[in-house]
Amino acid sequence: MIYAEIRKRTKQFESVTGLKVEEFDKLHSPFSAIWRNFYRIHRINGTIGAAPLMNSDESTKTLPIKEDKLFFILVYPKNYTLQEILAASFGFS
């Protein structure tokens, strides 16, 4: 699933996330700030410590933008998809 594509199909977007596009947009700003602050002081495994500086070119990551990350996070609890299906849907190995 590609966030930018599904966002254009509002009914499908609401079906997979449980939110309207407008609600997602309102949630994105606080999520983005919390995400940024968390990874400033936490390692990827969640322990506190000096986190390595993140690569400024996020386009190489599996979920390149914060909207993708939030979209992924919302899809799981809405659908309780098996991890293998979720991985395949989002292009993970």
C-alpha positions as CSV (number, residue, x, y, z in Angstrom):
1,M,0.0,0.0,0.0
2,I,1.2,3.4,-0.8
3,Y,-0.1,6.2,1.4
4,A,0.0,8.9,-1.3
5,E,-2.1,6.7,-3.7
6,I,-4.7,5.5,-1.2
7,R,-5.1,9.0,0.2
8,K,-6.6,9.9,-3.2
9,R,-9.3,7.2,-2.8
10,T,-11.0,8.6,0.3
11,K,-13.4,5.7,0.9
12,Q,-10.6,3.2,0.7
13,F,-8.4,5.3,2.9
14,E,-11.2,5.4,5.6
15,S,-11.7,1.7,5.3
16,V,-8.1,0.8,6.0
17,T,-7.3,3.4,8.6
18,G,-10.6,4.2,10.3
19,L,-10.0,7.9,9.7
20,K,-11.1,10.4,7.2
21,V,-8.2,12.1,5.3
22,E,-8.9,15.3,7.2
23,E,-8.7,13.5,10.5
24,F,-5.4,11.9,9.4
25,D,-4.1,15.3,8.5
26,K,-4.9,16.7,12.0
27,L,-3.3,13.7,13.6
28,H,-0.1,13.9,11.5
29,S,1.3,17.1,13.0
30,P,1.4,15.9,16.6
31,F,2.5,12.5,15.5
32,S,5.4,13.9,13.6
33,A,6.6,16.0,16.6
34,I,6.3,13.0,18.9
35,W,8.1,10.8,16.4
36,R,11.0,13.3,16.0
37,N,11.4,13.8,19.8
38,F,11.3,10.1,20.5
39,Y,14.1,9.3,18.1
40,R,16.2,12.2,19.3
41,I,16.7,10.4,22.6
42,H,16.0,6.7,21.9
43,R,17.7,4.0,20.0
44,I,15.7,2.0,17.4
45,N,15.2,-0.8,20.0
46,G,13.5,1.8,22.4
47,T,16.2,2.0,25.0
48,I,17.3,5.5,26.1
49,G,20.7,6.6,24.9
50,A,22.4,8.6,22.3
51,A,20.5,7.7,19.1
52,P,22.7,7.7,16.0
53,L,21.9,10.6,13.7
54,M,19.3,9.7,11.2
55,N,20.2,10.0,7.5
56,S,18.6,13.2,6.2
57,D,17.7,11.4,3.0
58,E,14.7,9.4,4.2
59,S,13.7,8.4,0.7
60,T,15.9,5.3,1.0
61,K,13.9,3.9,3.9
62,T,11.0,1.4,3.6
63,L,8.6,4.0,5.0
64,P,10.3,7.1,3.7
65,I,8.0,9.9,5.1
66,K,6.2,10.3,8.4
67,E,2.8,10.1,6.7
68,D,3.8,6.6,5.6
69,K,4.8,5.7,9.1
70,L,1.5,7.0,10.6
71,F,-0.5,5.3,7.9
72,F,1.2,2.0,8.6
73,I,0.6,2.3,12.3
74,L,-3.1,3.0,11.8
75,V,-3.7,0.2,9.4
76,Y,-2.7,-2.6,11.8
77,P,-5.1,-1.9,14.7
78,K,-8.0,-1.2,12.3
79,N,-7.5,-4.5,10.4
80,Y,-5.4,-6.7,12.7
81,T,-3.6,-8.0,9.6
82,L,-1.2,-10.8,9.9
83,Q,2.4,-9.5,10.0
84,E,3.3,-11.3,6.8
85,I,0.4,-9.8,4.9
86,L,1.1,-6.4,6.3
87,A,4.8,-6.7,5.3
88,A,3.8,-7.8,1.8
89,S,1.3,-4.9,1.5
90,F,3.9,-2.3,2.5
91,G,6.9,-3.8,0.6
92,F,8.8,-5.2,3.6
93,S,10.7,-8.5,3.4
